[in-house]
Amino acid sequence: MVTLNREMKEEKIMSTMQEQANTLFDSLREEGSMNMFGAAPVAEEMLCVTKQEARGLLAEWMETFAERHA
């Protein structure tokens, strides 16, 4: 039970983090000031995440872009 609650909390945190990253990446894309393949370091700094986490957030943003902007 405790493990399930912890997993649910972690999933909610990651969902919220992805939403914040999606907003950040959408803004960067709209500005057109950078190639989005280079956006992970911006997320790393602005969202206070590791390089690996930032890359994962960017990959998820790229994979879900079309369905979120349909």
Contacts in CASP RR format, 6 or more apart in sequence:
PFRMAT RR
TARGET T0000
AUTHOR 0000-0000-0000
METHOD contacts of the structure
MODEL  1
MVTLNREMKEEKIMSTMQEQANTLFDSLREEGSMNMFGAAPVAEEMLCVT
KQEARGLLAEWMETFAERHA
17 47 0 8 1.000
17 49 0 8 1.000
17 53 0 8 1.000
17 57 0 8 1.000
18 57 0 8 1.000
18 60 0 8 1.000
18 61 0 8 1.000
20 47 0 8 1.000
21 43 0 8 1.000
21 47 0 8 1.000
21 54 0 8 1.000
21 57 0 8 1.000
21 58 0 8 1.000
21 60 0 8 1.000
21 61 0 8 1.000
22 61 0 8 1.000
22 64 0 8 1.000
22 68 0 8 1.000
24 42 0 8 1.000
24 43 0 8 1.000
24 46 0 8 1.000
24 47 0 8 1.000
25 36 0 8 1.000
25 39 0 8 1.000
25 43 0 8 1.000
25 57 0 8 1.000
25 58 0 8 1.000
25 61 0 8 1.000
28 34 0 8 1.000
28 36 0 8 1.000
28 39 0 8 1.000
28 42 0 8 1.000
29 36 0 8 1.000
34 42 0 8 1.000
36 58 0 8 1.000
36 62 0 8 1.000
39 58 0 8 1.000
40 51 0 8 1.000
40 54 0 8 1.000
40 55 0 8 1.000
40 56 0 8 1.000
40 57 0 8 1.000
40 58 0 8 1.000
41 51 0 8 1.000
41 54 0 8 1.000
43 49 0 8 1.000
43 54 0 8 1.000
43 57 0 8 1.000
43 58 0 8 1.000
44 50 0 8 1.000
44 51 0 8 1.000
44 53 0 8 1.000
44 54 0 8 1.000
47 54 0 8 1.000
47 57 0 8 1.000
49 57 0 8 1.000
END
